[in-house]
Amino acid sequence: MNLPFHPLDPALFARAQPLLDDEWLSHDPELAPVLPTVLARNVGQDWHKAGTFRHHLVGVTRSLTVWQQPRDVRLLGLLHSVYGNAFVDLVKFDPASERARLRELVGESAEHLVYLFCTQSRTQFVQKVLAHGLEADGSLWLDKDGQRHCLSPYEVAAFIVVSMADTIEQWFSWQDDIYSRFPQVQHRPQAVHWAASLWPGPMRPTGRMVHQINGLAKALQHPGLKNLLPMPPVFAHCSQYLSAANEAAAASLYWSVIQQDQPLVDLDVATGVLESAVHHNPWVGEPQMVLAQLYLAAGRHQDAKAAAASALHLFSAWGNSWDKRVQWDAWIAWTRILLQAAEGGPWPERLDKLNNVALRHVR
């Protein structure tokens, strides 16, 4: 089967590889000076979706770093909710009294972006961007408390890029239910929908939001925005379309294999199902990584190499995982094991020996 695999971009992986170090942020010359102040606000103790608030802030900033965004946009990612917003009740800096302190720490441009991002309606922003509501020059009008505010083209581009990173870092099936159909969220009684409310739920990957991220990404092709910021390397540098139906189909097919809803004695059906998932959505790495392992088990080393290299490319491009059951760095680590085996390294025939596999060289 001719599958839409991606060749591994060595330069992209080289950008992602240093970020596998837990301490990468403390070594970043532009962001490290801000980190102690952020950590002092106990962000590592706050719950946030699939982890802690610290995990979220670092993950968003990691994507922006892989995407080679400028300092003020990366700082927006690191601080994007510190003044609070409509989605979270966390307030780490009081916008009424601490704006000057944050401005002194990060600079006027970055603090201005953080303040706008926290205080303007992000729901309205996403709705209007997805509805092609940008002005001819790339600016965007938002309404709040009876007042109209015009976001400049640069602010729009920055908010789109950070919204993409923000969404891919945190979204999984629990939010697909509690925020069903975001940004058109209906108010549903929590007690009635108690099953959907149970955190973290089954931890399925989102079946909706990659399509929405794709819509934001495509907006960056607007003539007024296109050259303002580096184009994120996802969706072929934000040039390709992913339909809602294809995303939903791919997520369902992938999860059916993970849940072992396919025949278990031979791997032909599971392999075909994953191949179909990749056809529907070739823009996330996890289905391709699992497919690479099935190819290895079948002795199809060249196919395994193509699938593993493509998965590694996609993990590097996103800087975050789509399947939140394990963290991004773990997905990359296992993918590199698979790629090593596909390229001629050892791959155990015995089931118990999978416990022994290790990376034998640095790629």
Disulfide bonds with the S-S distance in Angstrom:
none
